[in-house]
Amino acid sequence: MLRALINAGKRGFSSIDNPAPRVSHYVYKLRSFGFSIETQYEPHGGDYPGVHALYRLHSEIQVLEGQAA
């Protein structure tokens, strides 16, 4: 989830465009670790109209490639 937020940048990440289970839970967990993540609710139409969440990462992140997980 953190990688998806980093890749999404300012446009944000939404499960409406990238279906994935438990997106809101992963965001909740990241917030519990201290990451600043904005939630914006947006309406959508289609077969199942309603609202969906758009998440934007506001914390500055430095990714250290090649580091052990």
C-alpha positions as CSV (number, residue, x, y, z in Angstrom):
1,M,0.0,0.0,0.0
2,L,2.8,2.4,0.8
3,R,4.4,1.7,-2.6
4,A,1.1,2.3,-4.3
5,L,0.7,5.7,-2.5
6,I,4.3,6.6,-3.4
7,N,3.7,5.7,-7.1
8,A,0.4,7.5,-7.2
9,G,2.0,10.8,-6.1
10,K,-0.3,13.9,-6.0
11,R,-3.0,12.3,-8.0
12,G,-3.7,9.8,-5.2
13,F,-4.6,6.2,-5.0
14,S,-8.2,4.8,-5.2
15,S,-9.4,1.2,-5.1
16,I,-12.0,2.3,-7.7
17,D,-9.1,2.4,-10.3
18,N,-7.0,-0.4,-8.7
19,P,-9.3,-2.9,-7.0
20,A,-7.6,-4.5,-4.0
21,P,-8.9,-5.9,-0.8
22,R,-8.6,-4.1,2.5
23,V,-7.2,-0.8,1.1
24,S,-8.8,1.2,3.9
25,H,-7.2,-1.2,6.5
26,Y,-3.8,-0.8,5.0
27,V,-4.2,3.0,5.1
28,Y,-5.3,2.7,8.7
29,K,-2.2,0.7,9.6
30,L,0.1,3.1,7.8
31,R,-1.5,6.0,9.7
32,S,-0.8,4.1,13.0
33,F,2.9,4.1,12.0
34,G,2.8,7.9,11.7
35,F,2.3,8.4,8.0
36,S,0.2,11.4,7.0
37,I,-2.4,10.2,4.5
38,E,-5.4,12.3,3.3
39,T,-8.7,10.8,2.5
40,Q,-11.0,12.5,0.0
41,Y,-14.4,11.0,-0.9
42,E,-15.5,11.2,-4.5
43,P,-18.8,10.2,-6.1
44,H,-18.9,7.6,-8.9
45,G,-21.6,6.2,-11.2
46,G,-21.7,2.9,-13.0
47,D,-23.5,-0.3,-12.1
48,Y,-22.9,0.3,-8.4
49,P,-23.0,4.1,-7.9
50,G,-21.9,5.6,-4.6
51,V,-18.7,7.2,-3.2
52,H,-15.1,5.9,-3.0
53,A,-12.1,7.1,-1.2
54,L,-9.1,8.7,-2.8
55,Y,-5.9,8.5,-0.6
56,R,-2.9,10.9,-0.9
57,L,0.3,10.5,1.0
58,H,1.6,13.7,2.5
59,S,4.6,12.3,4.4
60,E,8.0,12.7,2.8
61,I,9.4,9.3,2.0
62,Q,12.8,8.2,1.0
63,V,12.9,4.7,-0.5
64,L,16.2,2.9,0.0
65,E,16.4,0.4,-2.9
66,G,18.2,-2.8,-2.3
67,Q,17.7,-2.8,1.5
68,A,16.6,-5.9,3.3
69,A,12.8,-6.0,3.9
